[in-house]
């Protein structure tokens, strides 16, 4: 006869599963988390890992809410802000898939699009700031990087309007447009020394063991990002996921570039530390505009875009473009002489660009930036782009105790 063993029951936690841009994540209100997880530390990390289903040596996250990609292994914690001129505090956790690790070092620009609507629906925004019909401007404090984001949320009959005809490449169905303003997006002291260009240069020569000397633009805007030329590493800039993610040698090369770039940017003190900082910095490669076919089979013509960009996230080529990396692209494109600007300008430094449209694996994206040179140093007051978001499911997630 089998003996029935007694085990603690699962706990249930109020949560909402949302799509924001080309990402999905599990959203929580801070006060709904177990007390031990309401503060940063091991208890919070352990809870979120279990919610998402990590670490999973099978790489599938079957026993959790994660979708086994960097775009779908994400968590968000929101709380009403006590900071002046802000409505909500937003904390983002990128959950590793096969490791017991939650990276808190950066933001998710895609999920930023869902923060405003979640905050409104959870009563975290004062009712007086929400029109009956129109646009609600939600002032978000991005706690990971200490930056302000303004999300412009469409409101209909006093509620968030999620449906619409705005189409976003990388997302199958249309939805309502959410415009995001990333205010003063250059990373602060917590990110990398407080400079938009931490090395002091628009372009550096980055020595990468086993790869060689690469020209690189290393920028802190939206998220720390290392831009290199596609041609320098044997690519055209038209690559889709399968061309890189199945190539172990290529992925190892990109990780080596990332580690040495992180060291040069001052994000880590030794290349060995890069493994514990998977979310940042990002690595992206750029190329002049060319005709290509997106992952959905859509033909993208060179005259529809200014340049090509491919970016890696959590060790894999991203299926579209991370929102924070898009901010970095828009910022770098605005500044004459960066590799991004050069790729968009036929190799000749152009004037300051207020906007750029780039091609990524899923299609195209337009991002704008307001840049100016003050006392010899470049500053960007804000970057602007549009995304969409909607609730996929709401209720409770259940988590085994212990």
N, C-alpha and C positions, 0 to 999 in steps of 0.2 A: 504494500500500500504506500502510495506517495505521501510524504509528509509535507503539509502546506506550511511554508515559511512566512513569517510575518514581516512585511516591509512597510516603511512609511508611505503614506499616500502622496500623490503628486500635489504640488501647490498650483494655484492658478492666479495669473496676473493679468489685469486689464491691458490690452495691447491692440494696436491697429497695424495691419499689413498694408503698406502703401507703395505705389510706384511714384517715383519722382524722376522726371527726365528719362534716361535710359537705365536707371537702377531701381532696385526694389529693396525694402528694408522693413524691419519691425520697429514700430514707434511706441515709446512709453512716455507717460508722465512721471516725473521724478517721484512724486509722492505715492504713486501706485506700486513702486518697487518695494521688495522686502527691506526692512530698516537697514540691514547690513549692506545692502546694495545701493543705498541712497548716497553713499559716499564712494569716492574713487578708491580702488584697491582690489585685493584678490577676490573678495566675495562678489563684487560687481562683475569682474571679468569672468569668474566661474559661472555665474548665472547666465550671462550673455552667450558664452560659449555653448552652454547646454541648450539654450533657446534655439540657437542657430544650427546646432548639431555638429559641433567641432570639439576636439580634433577628430577627424575621420580619415583613417588610413586608406579607406577605399576612395576618398575624394568625391563622395556623392552627397553627403549631408542628409542621408535618408531619414535619420532619426531627429530631424529638426526642421526649422523653417528656412534654412539656407537653400540656395539653388545651385551650389557647387561652382559658382563663378565669383570673381571679385565684385561684379556688379550686383550680385544677389546675396552676398554674405555680409550684410550691413545692419547696424542697429543705431537708433536715435533715441536720445533722452532729452525731454523738454521740461522746462519749469518757467513759471511766471518770473519775469525779470525784475530785480530790484535796482537795476542800473538805470540812471536817468536817460530819458529819451529812447528807451527800448521797451518792447513788449514782452519778449520771450528770450530765454537763454537756450541755446541749441548745442548739444554735445553729440559728436559723432564717433562711433566705434566701428572700425573696419575689422571684421573677424576673420582670422586666418582659417583656411579650410582644413589643412592636414596637420596643423600645429595648435597647441594650447596657448594661443596668443591673440590679444586684442590690441590693435594699434590705434592709439589716440593722438597721433602726431599731426594729423591734418583734417581738413574738411572734406565733405562730399558735396560738390557743386550740384550734382543732379538731384540728390535728396533734399537739397536746400529748397528746391521748388515745391516740395510737399510740406515743408515746415510751417509755412504761413497758414495753409488750410487746416492742418492738424491743430495748430495753436488756436485758431478761431473755433473749431468744432469742440475743443476741450475746454473752452471758456478761459483760456489763458490771455486773451486780448480783451481789453475793456470794451464793453458793448457800445460805448459812445464813439468808438473809433471805427465802427462797422456800419456802413450805409445800408439802407434797405435795398437799394439797387445802385450798382456802380462798382467802384474799385476800392478795396480796403488795402491800405499800405501798412504792412506788418513789419515792424522794426525788430530785426533779429540780431542778437549778440551771439556770434559764432565763438563758443567758449574754447574750442581746441586751439584756435589761432589768434584769438583776441581781436576779431574784426566785426564790422557791422555789415549786414546784408539787408536790403529793403526788398521785400517780396510784395508785388502788386497782385492782389487776389481778386478775381471777379466775383461779385456778390449778386445774387438774384433772389428777391423776396426774403432778404435777411439771412440767406444761407449761402455757403460756398457753392459756386457753380463749377462743376467739374467737366461737364460735357461741352463740346464745341467743335469747331472745324479746323483748329490749329494742328498742322501736321509736323511731326518731328522725326527726321530720319533716324532709324534705330528703334522706333516704336511703331507697332503695326497699325494702331487705330488712332484717329484724331481725338482731340480733347480741347478743353479751354486753355487759352494761352496764359501763362504766368510769366510776367517780366521780372527779372532779378537784377538788382543793382548791387554790385560788390564795391563797397565804399573803401577807398584807399587800400586797394588789395595787396600792395607790397607787404611781404612778411615783416613782422616786427622783431624785436630783440629775441623773443622766444623762438622765432623761426630760424633765423640765421644772421645774426649780427645787425639787424635793423636796416640793411641796405637792400634795395631792389636787385642790384647786381653785387653780390657779396664779395666777388673778387675785385670789384672796381672797374671791370672791363665789360664791354658789350660782347666781345668774343675772346675766348681764351684757347690756348693749346692745352688739351687735356691728355696727359700721358696715361695710357691704359695698358698694363701688362698683358701680353698675348694678343693685343689688338693693334696698338701703335699710337701715333699722335693724331688726335682728332680735334678739329675745330669745334668749339662748343659755346653756346650761349647758355649761361647758368643764371636763372632768374628766380626771384621770390615774388610771385604775384599770383594770388589765388591759391597756389600750392607750389612749393619749390620744384622746379622743373629743369631738366638738362636737355637742351635741344642740340641735335647733331644733324649733319647732312646725310640724307639717305645714300647718296652716291658714295660717300666715304666708307660705308660699311657694306657696300655691294647690293643695295636695294634701289628700287625705282620710286618708292613712295606710293605705289599703287597696290601694295600687298594687302591681302585679306588675312583673317586669323589663321587659316590652315597653312599658309605659307611660312608662318613663324612658330606657332604654338606647338606644332609637331616636330620641331627641330630643336633637339636638346642642346646642340652646340650653339645655335643662335641665342637661345634663352640664357645660356651661361654667359655668352658674350655681353648681352644687355645687362645682366646682373653685375658683371664686372665693371662695366661702364658706370652703372648706377652707384656702385659702392665707391669708386674712385671720384666720381662727381660729388657725392655726398661729403666726402672728406675735403675736397677742394672748396666746397661751399661752407664748410664749418659746421655742418649738421652733425657730424660724428668726429671722434678723435682718432679712430683707428678703423680701417676698412672692415675689420671683423664685426664691428657694431652694426653694420648695415643689415645684417640678418634679423636684428631685433627692431628694425625700423623699415618694415616692408612697404608701408603706405606712402612714405615720402623718402627721397624725392622721386618724381616721375622721370622717365626717360621717353623722349619723343624724337622722331626723325622727320625731316622736312624735305620737300622737293618742289620745284616749279610745277605749275599746273599742267596736267596731262589728262587726256581722255582715259577713263577707266570704267569698269563695271562694278557696282557695289555688291555687297553680300546678298541683297535681295534680287539681284539681276537687273537693277535699274542702271541705265547708261548715264554716266556723268560726263559732260563735255568740258573740255579745258576752259572754254570761254564762260562757263558758269561759275568758276571758282578763281581765287587768287593764288592758291597754293595747295599742296597736299601735305597732310600731317597724319602720322600714325603714332600712337602712344601706348606704352605698356603700363599695366596696373597690376600690382601683386604678382609680378613675374610672368604675366601673359599679355599678349597683344589684345587691347581692348576692342570690343565688337563695334564701338562707335567712338565717342570721345567723352572722357571724364569732364564734368562741368568745371571743376577747378582748373584742369589743364586747359580748357577752352579760355578761361580768364587769362592764363599765362600766355596763350597763343595771341589773344587779342592785344594784350599789353606789349608783348615783344614785337608784334607786327607794327604797332604804332610808333616804335622807336627806330629811326634810321640807323642802319648798320648792324642790327642783330641778324642772326642767321634766318630767323623767321621773316623779318622785313626784307632781307635780300632774296629769299626764295619767292616772295610775293612780288618782287620788283625786277625780276630778270637779272639779278646779280648786281644791280646798281642801287645804292642806298636811296630810298625815296623820301619824300617829305613825310611828315607825321601823318599817319593814317588814322582816321577816326573809326574805321570799321574794316573788317576783313571777312571774306567768306572762304572757308577751307573745305577740302574734301577729306573725309574720313572713311573707314571701311563700310559704314552703313549708308553714307550719302554725304550731305553737306550741312554746314552750320555757319551762321553769321554771328559774330561777336564784335562789339564795339568797345573802345576805350578812349578816355580823355587824358591825353598825355601832354606834358609840357616840361621844358628844360628851365630850371630855376637855379641860378648861381652855378651853372655847369653840371648840375645833377638832374637826372630825369625823375619826374614824379608822375604818378597816375592817380587822379582823383577818384575815378570809378571805372569799372568795366560793366557792360550791360549785355545781357543775352536773354533769350526767351526759352522757356521750357514748358512742360505741362505736368500735371500730377493728378492722381485720383486714389481714392480708397479702394483697395481690393477686398479686404475683409476686416471686420472688427469684432471684438469680443474679448477672449482671454487666451493666452498661451498657457500651456500646462508644462510644468517642469518637475522631474523627479527630485525629491529631497536627497541631499547627501551626495 
